[in-house]
Amino acid sequence: MTRFEIGETDFLLDGSPHRILSGALHYFRVHPGQWADRIRKARQMGLNTIETYVAWNAHEPVRGQWDATGANDLAAFLDLVAAEGMHAIVRPGPYICAEWANGGLPAWLTAIPGIGLRRSEPTYLAEVTRYLQRVYEIVAPRQIDNGGPVILVQIENEYGAYGADKAYLAELVRITRDAGITVPLTTIDQPTPQMLGDGSLPELHKTGSFGSRATERLATLREHQPTGPLMCAEFWDGWFDWWGGVHHTTTPAVSAAELESLLAAGASVNFYMFHGGTNFGLTNGANHKGRYLPITTSYDYSAPLDERGGPTDKYWAFRDVIARYAPVPDDVPPASGPAPALEVELADVGDLIGDVPTDTTVRTVPPTFEDLAFPGALVRYEATLPAGDGARRFEAGEVRDRAWIEVDGTPVGALSRTHGERSLPIPPGRTLRVLVEEQGRVNYDERIGEPKGLIGPVRVGGIEPTEWTATPIDLDAIAAAALEAAASDGPARAGRTCLRAAFDLDEPADLFLDTTGWGTGYAVVNGFVLGRYNRTGPQRTLYVPAPATKSGANTLVVIELADAPDPVARFVPAPLLGPIEE
């Protein structure tokens, strides 16, 4: 039986000192058909360990409907890590941050009335217990002392930045141990005295998260973890992007110098990220530190392995540094060639949002997405306007997160939460219709779990309509309907619409779909939702993973919410990004 322990100065593998050289690779951000490729490239860079979060809301988007298959098959992912001869670190949260929707917490969980998140509150702990037990059913038999790859499990995530409920942390430890987890348990916090003190317990091994000033931050960590190995369990080698911002990068030389400082000090490391991957579907999170900023679909993160899985200059720079401290394999990954370039005509099939049958709800005030128990991105609200002939003002307490307003079927404007917009003038008419898009759930701090939709009071000319119809919109159903709907003979119509195209490939291939000429919406290839696009950038292409394509005929559906898009779909050889900030 192999043993992994924490000694007085080092991690110990079968009693011998062992340095963890790990890379973050989130299985839920990578197509499962590409897991093995990404894991292998981590080993080829010189790493010996793969770290992953577990996203609760990916496994249980609807309460009681647990899924650990396909893209959520954590067991298969860990088995591939083992097959590559590597170790694994599992970080099940339950809160993960990660620029992931709601910080990984399911929307149904955060919507439970009176629930106390991330603390020792009975309702929350009961749900967390059930969640962790399911996760540990997968992890426990795959621990290193059972012949598996798992060497560490993390308790919570950067908890010192949020709270100091020691009873809560102790309960997570109890749940974890009772579920059969025997490997060492860790916590992670930014290396400040307050966070390191609040975010852990004496029996847990403290690790740090940072991307610069390594020598100084390791010293702070050592003050709070006086024995055992030092570990930067999130070495930030890049950063994330948000819509309307710039594309963030860090230079290979600067990052490599910080890595050198870490390894020279004898520390272990986990690269955050080794491979960032993609926020496929509707999984992106959002930041709100005074302004709402939804995260882009791409989670490239300026990581050593780019979104497509190609080694970057940073990959080779890190490999060179690692080689001075540990053996690196002789085999190396090939460079990525250009992706296929294609152009195909898009056929306009019209606005299908009102044409696909779905359930409606009638309330006296606009129900939130949570009131509707709806995990999707779009809800259409409708109300009869108060009597009156003149122009009036539509006002909402808040729009979460973007709304398109129509009067008697005619578009009159849009409101954006990012821009702080809550009202606009509307013309006289009979019927008010508002399409609200949830653009990403905040993944950090006190706004986790906030309701989405039209947040009241909602008034027209100072009067609150008292009967609202709310209709959740199923994007998968819209995409399927677009493949069957009759196409228009004319040019693409202005405003909201759906378009489709067919294209042929000689073999499955990675693609980059250029969205430069489009407004805001979603793209779907062969039924696989690539994610969101937005003309504000900096991301101007959507990554299409090769396993989502096939030899022969393929389909593309574009669901455009705002503007008449360019009627040509272009697949380009490489990703397009906005201005780069060094």
URTA-V927695 format. One line per field, one symbol per residue. ss: DSSP state (2 for helix, 1 for strand, 0 for the rest). Layout:
ss = ???
This chain:
ss = 000111000011100111001111102220022222222222220000111110022220000000000222022222222220001111100000000122220022220000000000022222222222222222222212220001111100002220000222222222222200000111111000222222000000111111000222222222220000001111110000010000110002222222222222000111111110010000011111000111100100000010000010222222222220000000000000000001111011110000000001111000000000000001111111000000011111111101111110011111110000001111000011111110001100222000001111111100100001111110222222222200000000000011111111100000111100000111111001111111000010111102220001111111110000000111110000100110
